[in-house]
Each structure stands twice: as structure tokens, then as C-alpha cells.
Amino acid sequence: MFKKSKFINISLTSFLIMLFLFYLSIPVLAFEPSSDIIYPGIDVSSWQGNINFTSVKNDGIDIVYIKSSEGQNYIDPYFEQNYQNAKANGLKVGFYHYVTARNIEQAKLEANFFAKVISGKEPDCKLAMDFEAFGNLSINEINEISKVFLETLQETTNKEVLIYSNSYTARTILSKALTIYPLWVANYGVSEPGGNDKWSTWVGWQYTSTGRVSGILGNVDRNQFTDGVLLSDTLPIPTPETPTNPEQPTQTDTIIYTVKSGDTLSEIARNYGTTVTSIVALNPNISNPNLIYPGQQLTIRTTSANNNINNSSSTIYTVVKGDTLSEIARDYNTTVSHLVTLNNISNPDLIYPGQRIIISRTTSNNLGNECGKILYTIRRGNTLSQIAKDYNTTVNEIATLNNISNPDLIYAGNIIRIPNPNCKK
């Protein structure tokens, strides 16, 4: 018994030594900052509202990436003031664009639109592509769109570019061919970002979405950046040539949607040609994208092709169980007769789930002389004077339109109507 026990102990020891040596032989995926020079940073958009960049700078922030645009025609309403104020306070500035393209032609158009929005500006940091909502795109399509967007952007602006991505997408979806571009990776709740077998270094690490910085009310993304994000030159971005659009132009509009029983956020996003990410960003009251409830009102920025329907901004609404035409008309600030005419509906009392209805919100030709209104959801930090300035109107006009008795007292989450600056009375 003693000899057998001794033999077992020797065998077990040998096995453990071999196992230890085996693990030592496995290569470790190195994923480290591209240099030892680290800059504390943030990235911001309209979600942060008005920012005091003096306080931001005094809190130790060196770099700020600013959202400039999204898709083919959306400009972040705080882009200009964020750029001017960040520059005035000596922060190093970068720009990012949220990509919504679904083919390579749209990718080219978005790159040119991004370049046009930031033309004349003097960024300090490489231009960033934020492509994270893929819908039904294949991995090959995602990589082709990314490649074309980045190549077009770099060629159009004469500036270096980089990729913003979460660690999962970088590891499993993005191809090795894209590693010619530096990576700004998002990975939360870890002591260091997770490695992958494609990029060996990162130039940016977004380590939390719930950071706090002086001068910003509420949460903000916190980052570490290396000097790898800095541009080799900071000359103004040239104005790009206007590309020929092979497709029909698209238009955007903001509507208020009332959640129905059985709705999901992904289904709503699909019906309105947008993304779950975009809806969540526009609605601070959504804490869990998988939890919405009947009666909840959502602000949705819709994108629809200009199909020459009375030269108006239109959207397609999919009827759900329980809908009535009068309810739909009320939700979209139109009339039953207008919907009947636009959709050739023979019986206004007979609509069915799944039916797709064209809704036009331009009212100058169809609904009398009332000018169309924009629906705006108030965010924390908003003031009526700032909203009026953003939409080229006055505090008095907004207050009158919404029966606001005290213009200095507005509440986050409330929805107000704003005169459309593009609508001619």
C-alpha cells in the first residue's frame, strides 16, 4: 500500500508540472496601450446637453471626442457649441460619426456628409467611425461598409482615421484587414480591455459609460487615450466636393410614438427605419431597452425616402392590433381625411394589423395654414432659451405654443412643440 501511494503521489506531481509547463507555452494575447503617454478623456453628444468646458478642463480632462453627425443628414445639435467651447478651453478635440449605412454606396455618402459637417474645423485627433448597430447585415457586409467608409473619409479629408468598437465586435466581427486603422475600444468593468488576435494595441479605451466629470450634468463616457489618437497635422479640414447621390435623397423627421401592447423596441426601430441605439439615445426614460410598456411615449427620429408624396416629409406606420385611424391621425398631428386620401383607404373604419400607412406631416398644403411643429423631449440641463436658440425661434413663441406659464421652469422628460424653422407660414 505504501509503495502504491508513493507512486500515485509522484505521478500526480509529474502531471501538475507538465500542466504548468503547458500553460506557460500558450501565447498570451498582448493588448496594451500604443504608448506610455496616457491622456484622460471623454466623448460627448447632445445627450450631455450644455457643458461647462472650463470645469471639464479643470477636472483633468485633456481630450474630448465630439459627436458631429449620424447617417446622411443628421447633425448633432450641440456639435458646434461643443467644438467652439472645447477649443476655447484648450482641450484636444476629435470628432466621431455614427454610421447607419446598409450598403457601400450609403457608406460613401455618409463619409462625405461627415467630412462636410466638420469642414473648416481644426481637430487635434484622428476622425472616428462609430459603427455598432448592424441590423441584419452579414459580417462581410459590415466589413465592406467599414472599409469603404474609412477609405472615403480619409481620402476626402486628408486626415488619419480610427475605428471605435466594443471589444466583442473587434474580436469576432471586424476583419484583420481593418487593423491598418487604430482601435478605440469600449470595454466596461474591467481593469484593462480584453485582448484579441487582431489588434495588438489600442489608442483609446472607453472604460465606463457612467463616468462623472465636473461641468457635465449626469453620466458621461470616460476614456483613456494614448498619443496614437493625435493627428500628424491640425490643418483645417477641406470642404469636400458634393458627391452624386445614386439613390433618392433621404429626409429625417422627429415623431412621438405611443407604445402599443406587444410592441418591442427592435420592431419599432425596424418600422421607422432607425436603430434601437438611436431610440434609446433620444429617450432618457428608457433604462432597459427590453422593457417598454403600453402608453409610453417615445421620441423617434425617422428616415424615409422622398417619394414625391406632396414634396413632404413622410414615414410609414405599420398598424397594430387595436389601432384606429382617428387615433393614428391624432398621434401624428394630421387628420383622418388626409390619411384616407394619401393611402386610398376606402373605409376609414376598417384597417387591419400589419397594414402599412403612409403618414405625411407637412401640413402647409393639406391641413390648412398651420405650420408643422417639431416635437422635442426636454433633457436634463435644457433651458427654454437654449432650445429657442437651437431651433431659431423665441422663448415667448415656445411658451405660448405649449401654455408654459413659467419659462424658467421646465422638466426633463416633458415633450414640447417647437415651431419648425424650415416651415414657411
C-alpha positions in Angstrom: 0.0 0.0 0.0 2.8 2.4 0.9 4.6 1.8 -2.5 1.4 2.3 -4.4 0.6 5.6 -2.6 4.1 6.8 -3.2 3.8 6.0 -6.9 0.5 7.9 -7.1 2.0 11.0 -5.5 4.9 11.0 -7.9 2.6 10.6 -10.9 0.3 13.5 -9.7 3.3 15.8 -9.1 4.6 15.0 -12.6 1.2 15.7 -14.1 0.9 19.1 -12.4 4.4 20.1 -13.6 3.5 19.1 -17.2 0.2 21.1 -16.9 2.1 24.1 -15.6 4.6 23.9 -18.5 1.8 23.5 -21.0 0.1 26.7 -19.9 3.4 28.6 -20.0 3.7 27.6 -23.6 0.3 29.1 -24.6 0.9 32.5 -26.2 -0.8 35.4 -24.3 -2.7 37.8 -26.4 -1.0 41.2 -25.9 -3.4 44.1 -26.0 -1.8 47.1 -24.5 -1.9 50.9 -25.0 0.1 52.0 -28.1 2.3 54.1 -25.9 3.0 55.0 -22.3 1.6 58.5 -22.8 -2.0 58.5 -21.5 -4.5 61.3 -21.8 -7.7 61.3 -19.7 -10.6 61.9 -22.0 -14.4 61.9 -22.6 -16.7 61.6 -25.5 -19.9 63.7 -25.7 -23.0 64.3 -27.7 -26.4 66.1 -27.3 -27.1 63.5 -24.6 -24.9 65.7 -22.2 -26.7 68.9 -23.0 -24.9 72.1 -22.2 -21.3 71.5 -21.0 -19.1 73.8 -19.0 -15.8 73.0 -20.6 -13.8 75.2 -18.2 -14.9 72.9 -15.4 -14.2 69.9 -17.6 -10.6 71.1 -18.3 -10.1 71.9 -14.6 -11.2 68.4 -13.7 -8.1 67.0 -15.5 -9.7 66.1 -18.9 -7.3 66.5 -21.8 -9.1 65.1 -24.8 -12.8 65.3 -25.9 -14.3 63.4 -28.8 -17.4 65.2 -30.0 -20.3 63.6 -32.0 -20.7 65.6 -35.1 -23.2 63.6 -37.2 -25.2 60.5 -37.9 -26.3 58.8 -41.1 -26.6 61.0 -44.2 -28.2 64.2 -42.8 -28.3 64.4 -39.0 -26.0 66.9 -37.3 -25.8 66.8 -33.5 -27.5 70.0 -32.3 -24.7 70.6 -29.8 -21.8 69.9 -32.2 -20.9 73.5 -33.0 -21.0 74.8 -29.4 -19.2 71.8 -28.1 -16.4 72.3 -30.6 -16.1 76.0 -30.0 -16.1 75.8 -26.2 -13.8 72.8 -26.0 -11.3 74.5 -28.2 -11.6 77.8 -26.3 -10.6 75.9 -23.1 -7.6 74.3 -24.6 -8.8 70.7 -24.9 -7.6 68.5 -27.7 -10.7 67.8 -29.9 -11.7 64.8 -32.0 -14.9 64.1 -34.0 -16.9 60.9 -34.4 -19.7 59.9 -36.8 -22.4 57.3 -36.1 -22.7 55.1 -39.1 -26.1 53.8 -40.2 -25.2 52.7 -43.8 -26.6 49.5 -45.1 -24.5 49.2 -48.3 -21.3 50.6 -49.7 -22.9 53.4 -51.6 -24.5 54.7 -48.4 -21.2 54.4 -46.7 -19.6 56.7 -49.3 -22.4 59.2 -48.8 -22.1 59.1 -45.0 -18.3 59.6 -45.2 -18.8 62.6 -47.4 -21.5 64.0 -45.2 -19.3 63.6 -42.1 -16.5 65.4 -44.0 -18.8 68.2 -45.0 -20.1 68.7 -41.4 -16.6 69.1 -40.0 -15.1 71.0 -42.9 -13.2 74.1 -41.8 -12.7 72.7 -38.3 -9.3 72.0 -36.8 -9.4 68.7 -35.0 -6.4 67.5 -32.9 -7.4 63.9 -33.0 -8.0 61.3 -35.7 -11.5 61.1 -37.1 -13.5 58.2 -35.6 -16.0 55.8 -37.2 -18.7 54.6 -34.7 -20.4 51.7 -36.4 -22.2 49.5 -33.9 -25.8 48.8 -34.9 -25.7 46.2 -37.7 -29.3 45.0 -38.1 -29.4 42.1 -40.5 -26.0 42.8 -42.1 -23.7 39.9 -42.7 -20.1 40.0 -41.3 -18.8 40.5 -44.8 -21.2 43.4 -45.4 -20.2 45.0 -42.1 -16.5 44.9 -43.0 -17.1 46.2 -46.6 -19.2 49.1 -45.3 -16.5 49.9 -42.7 -13.7 49.7 -45.2 -15.4 52.0 -47.8 -16.4 54.5 -45.1 -12.9 54.8 -43.7 -11.2 54.9 -47.1 -13.6 57.6 -48.4 -13.3 59.6 -45.2 -9.5 59.6 -45.3 -9.4 60.4 -49.0 -11.9 63.2 -48.6 -10.5 64.9 -45.5 -6.7 64.1 -45.9 -6.9 63.2 -42.2 -6.0 60.0 -40.4 -8.9 57.9 -39.2 -9.6 55.3 -36.5 -12.3 52.7 -35.5 -14.4 52.9 -32.4 -15.7 49.5 -31.4 -16.7 47.4 -28.4 -14.3 44.6 -27.6 -16.7 41.8 -28.7 -17.2 43.3 -32.2 -13.4 44.0 -32.6 -12.7 40.4 -31.6 -15.4 38.5 -33.5 -16.7 40.7 -36.4 -14.2 43.2 -37.7 -11.6 41.7 -40.1 -7.9 41.7 -39.8 -7.8 43.9 -42.9 -9.1 46.7 -40.8 -6.2 46.6 -38.4 -4.4 49.1 -40.6 -6.6 51.6 -38.6 -6.0 52.3 -34.9 -8.6 51.0 -32.5 -10.6 52.9 -29.8 -12.1 50.1 -27.8 -15.1 50.1 -25.4 -14.9 47.6 -22.6 -16.5 48.3 -19.2 -16.0 46.9 -15.7 -12.5 45.5 -16.3 -9.0 46.5 -15.1 -7.8 46.5 -18.7 -9.5 45.9 -22.1 -9.8 42.3 -23.3 -7.3 41.2 -25.9 -7.9 39.8 -29.4 -5.9 38.2 -32.1 -6.2 41.2 -34.5 -5.2 44.4 -32.8 -2.1 44.2 -30.6 -2.6 47.7 -29.2 -5.3 50.3 -28.5 -5.1 54.1 -28.9 -8.3 54.6 -26.9 -10.1 52.7 -24.1 -13.7 53.7 -23.2 -13.9 52.1 -19.7 -17.2 53.3 -18.5 -20.5 54.9 -19.7 -21.4 56.2 -16.2 -18.4 58.4 -15.5 -18.7 61.8 -13.8 -16.9 64.9 -14.7 -17.2 68.5 -13.4 -19.1 70.7 -15.8 -21.4 67.9 -17.1 -24.7 67.1 -15.5 -25.2 63.4 -15.3 -23.2 60.5 -16.8 -20.6 60.7 -19.5 -18.3 58.2 -21.2 -14.8 58.2 -19.7 -11.8 57.2 -21.7 -8.0 56.8 -21.7 -6.3 57.9 -24.9 -2.7 57.5 -26.0 -0.8 59.9 -28.3 -1.8 57.4 -31.0 -5.1 59.3 -31.4 -3.4 62.6 -32.3 -3.2 63.8 -35.8 0.1 64.4 -37.5 -1.2 67.8 -38.7 -4.1 70.0 -37.4 -4.8 72.0 -40.6 -8.4 72.8 -41.2 -10.4 70.1 -42.9 -11.1 70.9 -46.6 -14.6 71.2 -47.9 -15.4 68.1 -49.9 -16.9 68.0 -53.3 -20.6 67.2 -53.3 -20.9 63.6 -54.4 -23.5 62.4 -56.9 -26.2 60.5 -54.9 -27.2 57.4 -56.8 -30.2 56.9 -54.6 -33.2 59.1 -53.8 -32.4 61.6 -51.1 -33.4 60.8 -47.6 -35.1 63.1 -45.1 -35.4 62.9 -41.3 -38.1 63.9 -39.0 -38.9 63.5 -35.3 -42.2 62.0 -34.2 -43.7 60.8 -31.0 -44.8 57.2 -30.9 -47.1 55.8 -28.3 -46.2 52.2 -27.4 -48.9 49.6 -28.0 -49.4 46.2 -26.3 -47.0 43.7 -27.9 -44.5 46.3 -29.2 -40.8 45.7 -28.9 -38.1 48.4 -29.3 -36.4 46.4 -32.1 -39.7 46.2 -34.0 -40.4 49.9 -33.6 -36.9 50.7 -34.8 -37.4 48.5 -37.9 -40.7 50.0 -38.7 -39.3 53.6 -38.6 -36.0 52.9 -40.4 -33.9 53.7 -37.3 -32.0 51.7 -34.7 -32.6 50.7 -31.1 -29.5 52.6 -30.1 -30.8 55.8 -31.7 -34.2 55.5 -29.9 -32.6 54.8 -26.5 -30.3 57.9 -27.0 -33.3 60.1 -27.7 -35.3 58.8 -24.8 -33.6 59.2 -21.4 -36.6 57.5 -19.7 -35.6 54.1 -21.3 -33.3 52.4 -18.7 -33.8 48.9 -20.2 -34.2 48.5 -24.0 -36.0 45.2 -23.3 -38.6 46.9 -21.1 -41.2 49.3 -22.6 -44.8 49.5 -21.7 -48.2 50.3 -23.4 -48.9 54.0 -23.3 -45.2 55.0 -23.1 -44.4 57.8 -25.5 -41.1 57.6 -27.4 -39.3 60.2 -29.4 -38.3 58.7 -32.7 -36.1 60.2 -35.5 -37.4 58.7 -38.7 -35.7 58.4 -42.0 -37.7 58.0 -45.2 -37.1 58.3 -48.9 -38.5 61.3 -50.6 -41.1 59.6 -52.8 -42.5 62.9 -54.1 -45.5 62.5 -51.8 -46.6 66.1 -51.9 -42.9 67.0 -51.5 -43.4 66.4 -47.8 -41.5 64.5 -45.1 -43.2 61.2 -44.7 -43.0 58.0 -42.8 -44.5 54.5 -42.9 -46.6 53.4 -40.0 -47.5 49.7 -39.5 -50.9 49.2 -38.0 -51.0 47.1 -34.8 -54.0 45.4 -33.1 -56.3 48.0 -31.5 -55.3 50.9 -33.7 -57.9 53.2 -35.2 -57.4 55.7 -38.0 -58.5 58.6 -35.8 -56.0 57.6 -33.1 -53.2 57.4 -35.6 -54.1 60.8 -37.0 -54.1 62.3 -33.5 -50.7 60.7 -32.7 -49.2 62.2 -35.9 -50.8 65.6 -35.8 -52.8 65.0 -39.0 -56.4 64.2 -40.0 -58.3 61.1 -40.9 -59.3 62.6 -44.2 -55.7 63.3 -45.1 -54.7 59.7 -44.3 -57.6 58.3 -46.3 -56.7 60.4 -49.4 -52.9 59.7 -49.1 -53.4 55.9 -48.8 -56.6 55.4 -50.9 -58.4 53.9 -47.9 -62.0 53.0 -49.0 -63.3 52.5 -45.5 -61.8 54.6 -42.7 -63.3 52.3 -40.1 -61.6 49.3 -41.5 -57.8 49.0 -41.0 -56.0 45.8 -40.0 -52.8 44.8 -38.1 -49.8 44.7 -40.4 -51.2 47.3 -42.8 -48.7 49.9 -43.8 -49.9 53.5 -43.9 -48.0 56.5 -45.4 -48.1 59.5 -43.0 -47.1 62.9 -44.2 -46.5 65.5 -41.6 -46.0 68.5 -43.9 -49.3 70.4 -43.3 -48.9 73.6 -45.5 -50.7 72.0 -48.5 -53.1 69.6 -46.8 -54.1 70.8 -43.3 -54.9 74.4 -43.8 -52.4 77.2 -43.0 -51.0 75.7 -39.7 -47.2 75.3 -40.0 -45.7 72.0 -39.0 -44.2 71.6 -35.5 -41.3 69.7 -34.2 -41.8 67.5 -31.1 -38.9 67.9 -28.6 -38.3 65.9 -25.4 -36.7 68.1 -22.7 -33.4 66.7 -21.3 -31.7 67.4 -18.1 -29.8 70.7 -18.2 -32.0 72.2 -21.0 -33.2 75.8 -20.8 -36.0 77.2 -22.9 -33.7 80.0 -24.1 -31.1 77.4 -25.3 -33.8 75.3 -27.1 -35.2 78.5 -28.7 -31.7 79.4 -29.9 -31.1 75.9 -31.3 -34.3 76.0 -33.3 -34.1 79.7 -34.4 -37.2 80.7 -32.5 -38.1 82.6 -29.3 -38.8 81.7 -25.8 -42.1 83.5 -26.0 -43.2 81.6 -29.1 -42.4 78.2 -27.4 -44.1 79.2 -24.2 -47.2 80.4 -26.0 -47.4 77.3 -28.1 -47.1 75.0 -25.1 -49.0 77.0 -22.5 -45.9 77.3 -20.3 -46.6 79.8 -17.6 -43.1 80.0 -16.2 -40.4 79.8 -19.0 -37.7 79.3 -16.3 -39.4 76.1 -15.1 -39.3 73.1 -17.4 -38.9 69.4 -16.6 -36.7 66.7 -18.1 -38.9 64.2 -20.0 -41.7 66.6 -20.9 -42.5 66.8 -24.6 -43.0 70.3 -26.1 -43.9 71.5 -29.6 -41.4 73.8 -31.4 -42.1 75.9 -34.5 -40.3 74.2 -37.4 -37.6 76.7 -38.6 -37.9 75.1 -42.1 -41.6 75.6 -42.4 -42.9 78.7 -44.1 -46.1 80.1 -42.9 
